[in-house]
C-alpha cells in the first residue's frame, strides 16, 4: 500500500499541530510520502518534502495547490490523503476507509467527522453545528455497514483511492482555480470532491468512531459542536429506520438555493435570550415551530414556561427531548392533529416563515392555536441589510422563491403575511451589531432597515370570526351528489376556520336556519334563498336585492349604505362575509343543462361581485358552453373572481384558455372534487332494512347506479346528451352480465330523489321501471334501495359493495373515495377528469361514443380486475383527501371592485 499525503500549512501558527500530524503519519505501517505545501520554506526532516508556493488568491487559496500534486502522481500511489495542518488522521481511520470503500457503490465516498476534546477528555463533534445536520431518512446499508448523509461536506480532510481520484480528475471539477461558493475558499479546497466531482459523501454511522478525526486546537468547544453523548442519541434515532423514514425529510426545506449558506435555517442555534423580553409577562405556554436542538426552548422551561415544539426533523428532535422539551411530529399536518384543541400564549417562529412556500396561509392556520390574548413572535432575515442586499443583487438573477427556496424578506413583506394570517402587528425591531448603534442614533432609526441583519416582530390575533356564504350547494335538491358537495364544502371551511359562521344562499325553501352534524360536531347555519319569480315582493327576491346593492354602492354616505344593506338579512349576510364560495352543483357552470339554469346562477354571482366580496369557485367542472353569450358571461365571472379551482386538468386548461395567459396569473388552480372527503354514516337498523348487504351465497356485491335523467333521455326526453348507447337496453344488459357472467348480486343505488315536479330526474323511479320490465329470473339477485337515505348513509351503503358501476358522477365518487373498484358511465366530459385524478381513466366508458357491446365488455374487464383496482385506490385516495383538505382560501387574490 503506497500512500501520498498532502498537508496545507501556512505560516508558523500551527507549527506544534503540524508536527504532531506528521509524527502520526510517520508511524503508519505503510509506504508513505508526505508533502507539506507552505508559503515559506520549512524543515520537517529529510523524509518530508516541502513544496513552497505563494497562494494565488490570498491566504485561504493555499490548500488548493495540493490538487495538482496529487493528480501528477495518480499512477504512483494507491491512496491519496489531503488534510489541513491541525487535523489528525490515524491508522484506524485509513484502515476503516479502505475497508468501507470495498463495499460502497462507485459514486459514494466514505467521509469523516471532526471532533475536539476538553480537559476532562469529553468529545465534541465540531462538524455538526449551526445549519449542518443529519438528513433524516437518508440511512442506507451496504454489507453489514450503515451509512447516513450529513449536510456538511467539510471535515478539513479527505481520502481518495486511485480509482476515485481518476474519476474526480475526469469530472472536470477537481483541477480548478481556487474559488468559493456555499463554502468559503478554505473549505472548498476540501469539499470539491464531494460537491462538484460526481461523488456523494456518506458517513459510516455503524462504525462512527473510526470515521472521526481529532481537530487538535480544541478551540471550538463551548462555541459550536455536538456533545459526543448527544451525537450517540442522534445516531440511535438514525438507526431507527421506522421513526425516521416515516418522515423522509425535514419539517420544511432549510437549505436555500443561494450561493451562500448565510440564510440556511439553523439547527444548532445559540439560546435566543434576546427574544425573551418581547414575550408578554402574562404568557405561560409557548409553542416553538421549527425547533432545532432546543437551547432556547430549554431556557424557556427553566424560566417557568410550558414549552412544546415542532422539530425540524426526527433526528434533531431527540436532542430537544434530551433537554426536557415536549416534542411533536416533524410534520405540520400531523402536529396539528396532535395539538388538537390546545392553545398557547405565544407561538415562536425563529427564521421559519421565509422558508415556507405560503407563509400567510401558515400563519392563518396556526393562529388557531393561540389563546385569546396570544401572540406570535417572529424572526426573519432582513434582505434590505446592505451586505445581504449587495450579495443577492450581485449573484442572484431570479429572486423568486422557486429559484431561491427563500423569500427575500423585508419589513413590508412580513407585515403583509401577518395581515393575511389574520394578525395585528404590535411591535417590530431590527437586530443589528453594536458597532452600528451610533449610526442608528444619528439617523433617528431611519437607517435601521439597512443596518439590521434580522427583523423581529410581535403580532397578536385579531380574534375575528370568519364569515362565509355558500352558493351552488344545497341539502334540499334531492340530488345526493349536490348534498355531498354542500357538506364537503362546509367540512373544508371548518377545517380552515373551526369557528366560521356559514350561510347557505340557496335552498328549496326559505328557512331561517339549518343544523348539520359533521365530523362528530353539530353546526347551525343560516339559510337564505335568492328568489326568482313573478312576485317581486317575496322575501329575498333578486331584483330587490340587486336594487338595494346598487343603491348602497352609489351612496357616498357610509351610514346610508349600512342602512340600505340592513333592509334585507340575506344582503346583510353577503355584505358581512369574508368569502363567498360557489360550487355550482359541481357541473352547472355550463349551459349543458340549458341557458336558464346558467343565467340564474350568473345573476346570483353578479350580485356578490357588485357588493365587492371575494368570490371563490370551489373545484368543479367548467363548460362546455354552446352559446357565445354564456361563454362571455362565464369568462367575466372567472375574471372577476378571487380564485377558480378546477377539479380536473381539462377544466384547468379550459379556464386558462378562456382567460388567456395574461389574465390567468395564479387565479386558476387544480384540486380534486371535494366530495372525496365526505364522511360515511352507518344507517340505523341497516341489516333489518337492507339484508342484501349480508352478501349471501358468497356472491360479490355490485352496486349499480341508474340515472333517471339518462333513462328518460334528458329533459327533452329525446337523447338530450347525444348518447350512442341505448341507455335503457344498456342497463338491462349490465344486469344480465353481472348476474349470469359475474355471478353477482346487484344493489340498485339511486342517487337523485327529486321533488315531484322534477320526477324526470328520479333515479328511484327509473330503477322501479327497470325492475318491472326486466326478466323476472334476475329479480332474486337484484336489491333496490327504496328508502331515501341521506348522502352520508348512501355512501356507507355504496362502501359495502365489492364493485360499482355508476352514471351519476358523485355516486362514483362515493365508491372511489372508499377504494371501491368503479366503472363510470359517462355522458359528459366531467367523468374523465375525476377518474384521471385517481389513476382510473381507463375505467371511464364514454356513452356518447361507445356502443352497448363495447360498454359491457369493458365492465366485465373492470370486474375481473377489481382486486388490482382496489389496491391501487388504497394508495391514491388518502393523498387525494389530504389535497382536498388543503384547499387554500387565504391565498385568494384581492376582489375586483366595480
MARRO-507424 format. One record per residue (C-alpha): x, y, z; residue in one letter. Coordinates in pm, whole numbers, padded with zeros to 5 digits, always signed. Layout:
BEGIN
XYZA ...
end
This chain:
BEGIN
+00000+00000+00000X +00156+00327-00116X +00006+00649+00018X +00066+01007-00090X -00019+01264+00176X -00053+01640+00117X -00075+01882+00411X -00160+02251+00379X +00046+02456+00630X +00053+02837+00608X +00296+03037+00817X +00404+02915+01162X +00088+02949+01371X +00008+02578+01364X +00366+02452+01396X +00301+02229+01701X -00006+02075+01539X +00152+02000+01203X +00446+01830+01375X +00203+01604+01563X +00015+01529+01239X +00342+01440+01061X +00453+01221+01351X +00131+01025+01326X +00175+00976+00952X +00534+00860+01007X +00409+00590+01243X +00188+00432+00977X +00289+00078+00871X +00256+00176+00506X +00489+00318+00245X +00407+00687+00271X +00531+01003+00107X +00442+01329+00280X +00437+01668+00108X +00380+01989+00303X +00251+02279+00096X +00356+02610+00252X +00409+02973+00165X +00752+02976+00334X +01047+02739+00348X +01034+02490+00641X +01232+02189+00756X +01045+01889+00895X +01322+01640+00829X +01474+01471+00527X +01174+01244+00471X +00929+01532+00435X +00914+01728+00113X +00814+02094+00148X +00653+02250-00159X +00687+02628-00128X +00430+02823-00329X +00259+03156-00285X -00120+03139-00254X -00261+03269-00584X -00572+03430-00431X -00477+03511-00074X -00414+03307+00238X -00710+03069+00205X -00628+02967-00151X -00310+02783-00043X -00489+02446+00017X -00594+02432-00349X -00230+02381-00452X -00232+02019-00334X -00468+01914-00616X -00208+01925-00897X +00046+01739-00683X -00196+01452-00624X -00309+01447-00987X +00051+01436-01118X +00113+01126-00907X -00207+00944-00995X -00034+00628-01120X +00229+00614-00846X +00014+00559-00536X -00281+00354-00417X -00430+00605-00174X -00427+00984-00163X -00484+01191+00151X -00528+01565+00191X -00562+01735+00528X -00522+02072+00693X -00229+02102+00930X -00432+02068+01252X -00646+01764+01166X -00510+01431+01289X -00560+01119+01079X -00474+00786+01242X -00418+00434+01116X -00767+00323+01224X -00916+00597+01006X -00722+00484+00699X -00796+00115+00755X -01167+00189+00801X -01176+00400+00482X -01014+00125+00275X -01245-00142+00417X -01558+00064+00359X -01453+00164+00006X -01471-00201-00095X -01848-00221-00022X -01963+00127-00124X -02102+00198-00472X -01860+00373-00707X -02039+00709-00675X -02011+00724-00296X -01713+00812-00077X -01677+00747+00294X -01640+01080+00473X -01526+01188+00816X -01641+01398+01109X -01409+01612+01319X -01413+01618+01698X -01244+01808+01980X -01167+01712+02342X -01194+01920+02659X -00962+01889+02960X -01171+01605+03102X -01148+01404+02779X -01508+01470+02671X -01555+01469+02295X -01749+01726+02091X -01829+01677+01722X -01748+02014+01569X -01858+01909+01217X -02222+01924+01329X -02310+02284+01411X -02522+02583+01305X -02723+02470+00999X -02531+02146+00933X -02729+01836+01027X -02804+01473+00954X -03052+01419+00673X -03343+01230+00826X -03438+00925+00623X -03101+00909+00446X -02986+00589+00616X -02876+00312+00379X -02694-00018+00425X -02410-00179+00232X -02290-00516+00351X -02303-00501+00733X -02245-00127+00750X -02498+00155+00788X -02446+00497+00636X -02618+00834+00659X -02580+01170+00489X -02473+01490+00658X -02531+01831+00505X -02175+01940+00597X -01930+01815+00333X -01632+01975+00513X -01405+01787+00753X -01074+01961+00665X -00950+01638+00505X -01042+01372+00255X -00915+01041+00120X -00939+00910-00235X -00836+00578-00383X -00656+00585-00716X -00980+00500-00895X -01169+00774-00713X -00902+01036-00783X -00904+00942-01151X -01280+00986-01165X -01256+01322-00983X -00998+01448-01233X -01204+01321-01526X -01515+01505-01393X -01352+01843-01457X -01441+01965-01109X -01113+01876-00939X -00831+02060-01111X -00991+02403-01085X -00886+02750-00981X -00927+02847-00614X -01285+02952-00562X -01561+02988-00307X -01937+02942-00313X -02159+02794-00046X -01831+02705+00128X -01555+02960+00174X -01228+02914-00013X -01051+02721+00263X -01338+02474+00300X -01395+02445-00076X -01044+02302-00110X -01158+02001+00096X -01518+01974-00021X -01494+01992-00402X -01450+01614-00439X -01800+01574-00294X -01969+01885-00430X -01852+01901-00792X -01676+01578-00889X -01973+01343-00909X -01932+01178-00568X -02167+01165-00271X -02022+01182+00077X -02167+00935+00327X -02077+00876+00691X -02046+00522+00827X -02263+00557+01138X -02232+00192+01240X -01853+00237+01291X -01862+00607+01372X -01551+00618+01593X -01333+00501+01303X -01453+00797+01097X -01385+01075+01347X -01074+01292+01315X -00928+01496+01601X -00917+01871+01543X -00612+01935+01758X -00662+02303+01865X -00985+02216+02052X -01082+02583+02030X -01444+02537+01916X -01552+02382+02247X -01819+02596+02405X -01888+02783+02080X -02007+02512+01844X -02023+02137+01814X -02231+01848+01940X -02150+01663+02261X -02048+01304+02186X -02329+01167+02406X -02582+01376+02216X -02431+01255+01889X -02494+00898+02002X -02858+00982+02074X -02898+01119+01723X -02728+00815+01572X -02971+00594+01760X -03258+00787+01600X -03100+00737+01258X -03074+00363+01322X -03447+00354+01397X -03547+00350+01030X -03919+00333+01109X -03926+00655+01309X -03712+00850+01064X -03817+00716+00726X -04183+00781+00801X -04084+01147+00783X -03840+01119+00499X -03742+01485+00508X -03737+01798+00717X -04033+01990+00851X -03961+02225+00561X -03660+02269+00327X -03400+02451+00537X -03122+02478+00279X -03162+02757+00026X -03052+02751-00337X -02848+03067-00293X -02471+03075-00335X -02409+03139+00034X -02509+02940+00340X -02589+03255+00536X -02964+03207+00512X -02996+02832+00575X -03215+02763+00876X -03007+02692+01189X -03044+02353+01354X -02796+02438+01629X -02854+02800+01724X -02750+02960+02049X -03014+03037+02307X -03216+03335+02183X -03236+03511+02517X -03263+03841+02331X -03621+03748+02242X -03742+03679+02594X -03815+04042+02682X -04060+04055+02391X -04275+03773+02528X -04560+03934+02726X -04534+03875+03100X -04878+03711+03106X -04762+03428+02876X -04734+03088+03039X -04719+02849+02741X -04505+02857+02427X -04518+02656+02104X -04186+02667+01918X -04223+02594+01547X -03908+02478+01367X -03724+02378+01683X -03363+02261+01646X -03162+02117+01934X -03367+02320+02179X -03141+02556+02375X -03392+02841+02355X -03686+02618+02443X -03497+02459+02735X -03423+02803+02876X -03791+02894+02849X -03875+02586+03055X -03619+02692+03318X -03795+03028+03336X -04127+02862+03414X -04289+02838+03069X -04470+02529+02947X -04295+02467+02615X -04384+02235+02330X -04201+02217+01999X -04247+02111+01638X -03893+01996+01548X -03715+02035+01216X -03681+01659+01177X -03700+01333+01370X -03323+01325+01438X -03268+01666+01593X -03595+01605+01780X -03401+01362+02001X -03173+01646+02111X -03474+01855+02206X -03621+01562+02403X -03292+01531+02595X -03349+01885+02721X -03694+01804+02858X -03894+01960+02576X -04230+01816+02468X -04173+01728+02103X -04446+01688+01842X -04425+01530+01495X -04189+01698+01246X -04481+01743+01005X -04718+02039+01005X -05036+01840+00941X -04954+01565+01191X -04857+01824+01451X -05193+01998+01405X -05372+01672+01477X -05159+01608+01785X -05224+01959+01915X -05599+01917+01876X -05772+02198+02065X -05466+02311+02264X -05397+02683+02292X -05069+02866+02354X -04998+03214+02480X -04706+03251+02240X -04601+03080+01917X -04230+03121+01847X -04121+03131+01482X -03745+03189+01462X -03637+03204+01098X -03925+02988+00977X -04160+03195+00761X -03903+03289+00496X -03852+02918+00419X -04222+02832+00377X -04387+02848+00032X -04707+03009+00172X -04626+03196+00494X -04957+03382+00509X -05154+03062+00494X -04934+02905+00761X -04990+03198+00996X -05362+03173+00937X -05366+02801+01016X -05151+02814+01327X -05304+03131+01468X -05590+02897+01561X -05364+02759+01836X -05328+03098+02002X -05511+03172+02324X -05749+03469+02335X -05469+03717+02402X -05194+03512+02242X -04913+03638+02023X -04668+03521+01759X -04301+03610+01797X -04142+03609+01451X -03783+03649+01334X -03669+03658+00973X -03364+03769+00770X -03370+04132+00657X -03277+04144+00291X -03254+04522+00300X -02944+04477+00516X -02671+04627+00300X -02445+04323+00290X -02732+04085+00214X -02872+04318-00048X -02537+04350-00223X -02476+03974-00219X -02822+03896-00360X -02806+04163-00630X -02457+04060-00741X -02515+03685-00755X -02886+03619-00798X -03068+03693-01122X -03403+03526-01050X -03506+03618-00695X -03832+03419-00689X -03899+03166-00415X -03899+02881-00668X -03543+02966-00770X -03402+03059-00427X -03607+02845-00182X -03637+03151+00040X -03849+03465+00042X -03627+03773+00031X -03799+03916+00335X -03834+04280+00424X -04049+04452+00684X -04321+04518+00424X -04332+04156+00305X -04361+04013+00658X -04628+04267+00752X -04831+04152+00452X -04802+03789+00569X -04908+03893+00917X -05212+04068+00773X -05306+03766+00560X -05269+03547+00866X -05538+03743+01047X -05291+03902+01290X -05215+04257+01403X -04854+04377+01426X -04788+04514+01777X -04408+04556+01784X -04115+04545+01541X -03741+04591+01573X -03419+04525+01380X -03140+04315+01525X -02803+04469+01436X -02442+04468+01551X -02347+04703+01832X -02099+04882+01609X -02397+05028+01420X -02551+05186+01732X -02412+05533+01664X -02533+05533+01303X -02876+05424+01422X -02896+05705+01677X -02763+05972+01442X -03020+05873+01176X -03303+05865+01435X -03360+05500+01343X -03415+05569+00974X -03109+05362+00878X -03206+05061+01088X -03363+04879+00795X -03024+04884+00621X -02817+04800+00930X -03009+04510+01077X -02943+04150+00972X -03271+04033+01120X -03629+04155+01163X -03810+04071+01487X -04186+04114+01509X -04458+04054+01764X -04811+04002+01629X -05140+03926+01802X -05456+03757+01680X -05741+03977+01562X -05990+03729+01707X -06225+03787+01418X -06482+03523+01329X -06460+03433+00962X -06793+03454+00778X -06854+03252+00464X -07153+03244+00230X -07214+02946+00003X -07368+02943-00344X -07446+02648-00566X -07489+02393-00286X -07800+02284-00101X -07928+01995+00109X -08281+02020-00033X -08248+01938-00403X -08288+01561-00362X -07962+01513-00550X -07730+01333-00307X -07429+01447-00511X -07519+01812-00452X -07573+01738-00081X -07234+01568-00070X -07073+01876-00225X -07251+02104+00022X -07137+01908+00328X -06784+01861+00194X -06759+02235+00126X -06859+02304+00484X -06605+02049+00604X -06331+02231+00409X -06435+02565+00559X -06437+02427+00913X -06101+02260+00858X -05960+02604+00779X -06167+02803+01034X -06325+02578+01302X -06541+02865+01434X -06652+03002+01097X -07006+03135+01054X -07157+02976+00743X -07459+03095+00547X -07627+02899+00266X -07760+03121-00011X -07956+02853-00192X -08229+02623-00068X -08560+02486-00185X -08742+02662+00097X -08684+02993+00266X -08597+02857+00609X -08405+03065+00859X -08157+02805+00981X -08026+02458+00916X -07845+02218+01151X -07584+01967+01042X -07379+01702+01221X -07039+01690+01062X -06718+01511+01164X -06853+01446+01511X -06977+01803+01577X -07302+01994+01531X -07317+02326+01350X -07601+02563+01280X -07619+02770+00961X -07834+03050+00828X -08022+02972+00507X -08146+03232+00260X -08283+03170-00088X -08224+03434-00354X -08558+03408-00530X -08652+03442-00899X -09027+03456-00951X -09303+03683-01081X -09389+03816-00737X -09104+04060-00675X -09232+04133-00325X -09138+03794-00180X -08852+03787+00069X -08503+03799-00082X -08618+03843-00440X -08321+03902-00666X -08449+04229-00816X -08500+04377-00471X -08155+04265-00355X -07993+04400-00670X -08167+04736-00629X -08050+04772-00268X -07697+04662-00359X -07666+04917-00642X -07816+05190-00428X -07568+05117-00148X -07280+05110-00393X -07368+05451-00537X -07412+05607-00195X -07135+05831-00062X -07257+05802+00295X -07134+05503+00495X -07425+05537+00735X -07676+05536+00447X -07507+05231+00291X -07533+05038+00616X -07898+05135+00650X -07977+05018+00296X -07792+04689+00338X -07968+04616+00666X -08307+04621+00493X -08260+04258+00390X -08097+03991+00608X -07973+03797+00307X -07799+04106+00170X -07660+04183+00516X -07500+03837+00542X -07343+03875+00199X -07212+04219+00291X -07053+04092+00614X -06898+03782+00457X -06524+03742+00417X -06568+03495+00131X -06849+03380-00092X -06780+03033-00228X -06962+02880-00522X -06962+02519-00633X -07238+02535-00898X -07370+02190-00802X -07041+02052-00933X -07116+02080-01304X -07362+02365-01360X -07105+02626-01465X -07215+02543-01817X -07513+02576-02046X -07519+02196-02089X -07838+02185-01879X -07989+02487-02053X -07925+02860-02063X -08183+02939-01796X -08002+02748-01520X -07670+02912-01606X -07814+03266-01628X -07988+03242-01290X -07658+03128-01138X -07479+03413-01312X -07712+03673-01160X -07651+03544-00807X -07275+03567-00858X -07305+03910-01021X -07483+04033-00708X -07193+03909-00492X -06933+04081-00709X -07128+04406-00724X -07110+04410-00343X -06730+04386-00361X -06699+04043-00200X -06437+03774-00269X -06593+03508-00490X -06414+03173-00486X -06512+02894-00723X -06462+02560-00549X -06343+02256-00751X -06594+02189-01026X -06636+02131-01399X -06624+02434-01631X -06807+02428-01962X -06893+02333-02221X -07066+02646-02348X -07268+02616-02665X -07364+02983-02673X -07125+03272-02725X -07324+03479-02472X -07296+03227-02190X -06925+03176-02269X -06870+03553-02245X -07054+03574-01913X -06859+03277-01777X -06529+03443-01868X -06641+03764-01699X -06727+03583-01377X -06400+03392-01356X -06200+03701-01446X -06354+03892-01156X -06339+03609-00903X -06072+03579-00635X -05986+03220-00733X -06122+02941-00951X -06047+02579-00865X -06087+02318-01135X -06136+01956-01033X -05955+01814-01335X -05683+01906-01582X -05929+01955-01864X -06114+02218-01659X -05788+02384-01561X -05678+02404-01924X -06022+02522-02030X -06017+02811-01781X -05661+02903-01868X -05753+02921-02235X -06077+03104-02156X -05898+03375-01957X -05580+03389-02160X -05228+03366-02021X -05205+03735-01927X -05520+03733-01715X -05478+03393-01551X -05193+03457-01308X -05239+03233-01005X -05618+03256-01012X -05685+02921-01175X -05587+02624-00960X -05625+02248-00967X -05779+02048-00681X -05975+01718-00671X -06352+01708-00624X -06420+01794-00261X -06681+01517-00220X -06388+01278-00173X -06377+01388+00194X -06746+01324+00266X -06799+01118+00582X -06991+00791+00552X -07252+00724+00824X -07390+00381+00901X -07772+00388+00881X -07969+00271+01184X -08110-00084+01157X -07929-00136+00828X -07936-00517+00838X -08310-00520+00908X -08388-00269+00633X -08139-00395+00380X -08033-00761+00416X -07866-00760+00074X -07553-00623+00235X -07504-00952+00418X -07351-01091+00093X -07546-01416+00087X -07434-01715-00122X -07078-01575-00121X -07163-01378-00433X -06981-01049-00491X -07198-00745-00432X -07209-00498-00721X -07357-00152-00679X -07536-00015-00985X -07646+00346-01008X -07902+00422-01279X -07954+00784-01378X -08322+00870-01410X -08234+01163-01635X -08047+00941-01881X -08310+00668-01853X -08570+00913-01985X -08348+01074-02250X -08278+01401-02068X -08508+01695-02003X -08636+01689-02360X -08680+01309-02344X -08504+01286-02680X -08146+01174-02611X -08053+01523-02488X -07690+01424-02420X -07625+01259-02757X -07558+00906-02632X -07460+00645-02888X -07553+00379-02635X -07918+00283-02586X -07923+00352-02213X -08237+00153-02125X -08113-00156-02308X -07766-00097-02166X -07873-00121-01801X -08069-00435-01881X -07754-00577-02044X -07545-00480-01740X -07776-00669-01507X -07769-00976-01732X -07388-00959-01748X -07345-00921-01372X -07590-01196-01276X -07506-01456-01541X -07137-01400-01619X -07012-01247-01295X -07245-01440-01059X -07302-01121-00860X -07589-00987-00658X -07682-00634-00758X -07775-00339-00542X -07959-00069-00734X -07840+00258-00577X -08048+00566-00659X -07860+00891-00606X -08122+01152-00701X -08461+01179-00525X -08608+01500-00670X -08932+01675-00569X -09244+01568-00765X -09224+01838-01032X -08878+01712-01131X -08971+01344-01149X -08784+01316-01478X -08459+01317-01280X -08563+01049-01030X -08320+00757-01011X -08560+00563-00789X -08841+00583-01046X -08604+00464-01319X -08493+00171-01102X -08854+00074-01031X -08939+00090-01403X -08641-00131-01475X -08746-00388-01214X -09092-00403-01371X -08959-00453-01725X -08662-00683-01671X -08676-01060-01699X -08822-01197-01374X -08543-01454-01335X -08298-01176-01247X -08507-01019-00970X -08394-01263-00700X -08041-01123-00744X -08147-00758-00751X -08196-00548-00437X -08332-00196-00472X -08258+00076-00217X -08612+00212-00188X -08567+00409+00132X -08442+00763+00094X -08115+00756+00286X -07901+01064+00341X -07595+01129+00129X -07373+01007+00414X -07576+00689+00463X -07588+00617+00091X -07211+00649+00081X -07190+00389+00356X -07411+00152+00156X -07200+00204-00155X -06892+00134+00053X -07017-00216+00133X -07001-00315-00235X -06721-00512-00399X -06761-00336-00734X -06957-00034-00855X -07099+00093-01184X -07249+00441-01191X -07389+00702-01425X -07419+00971-01158X -07070+01101-01107X -07099+01157-00733X -07224+00806-00680X -06896+00701-00844X -06700+00938-00618X -06875+00787-00314X -06740+00449-00426X -06393+00555-00538X -06328+00753-00219X -06377+00427-00026X -06138+00239-00258X -06424+00051-00429X -06334-00052-00789X -06560+00164-01005X -06672+00199-01365X -06807+00540-01467X -07069+00554-01745X -07001+00900-01882X -07249+01130-02052X -07029+01442-02020X -06663+01537-02001X -06663+01566-01622X -06615+01191-01564X -06276+01156-01733X -06107+01423-01523X -06232+01283-01192X -06122+00930-01275X -05790+01058-01410X -05716+01220-01071X -05713+00875-00908X -05540+00694-01194X -05854+00518-01323X -05901+00699-01655X -05938+00362-01829X -06244+00292-01613X -06445+00572-01776X -06671+00448-02055X -06791+00726-02282X -07154+00652-02373X -07154+00926-02635X -06914+00725-02848X -06926+00362-02727X -07193+00111-02830X -07363-00123-02583X -07149-00428-02665X -06825-00237-02611X -06951-00095-02281X -07048-00438-02148X -06708-00579-02245X -06526-00304-02055X -06745-00350-01748X -06658-00718-01740X -06287-00638-01774X -06316-00396-01483X -06499-00652-01272X -06229-00911-01334X -05961-00656-01234X -06142-00532-00924X -05884-00654-00669X -05600-00482-00851X -05801-00160-00883X -05890-00163-00513X -05524-00193-00407X -05433+00095-00636X -05702+00316-00483X -05591+00238-00128X -05263+00411-00213X -05411+00704-00407X -05720+00806-00209X -05551+00919+00118X -05341+01169-00079X -05648+01294-00267X -05830+01357+00061X -05529+01536+00205X -05509+01757-00105X -05877+01848-00077X -05842+01949+00287X -05550+02173+00189X -05789+02398-00006X -05647+02746+00043X -05894+03031+00085X -05636+03270+00224X -05420+03277-00089X -05706+03415-00297X -05634+03735-00482X -05792+04066-00395X -06150+04115-00506X -06223+04310-00821X -06413+04630-00745X -06657+04777-00999X 
end
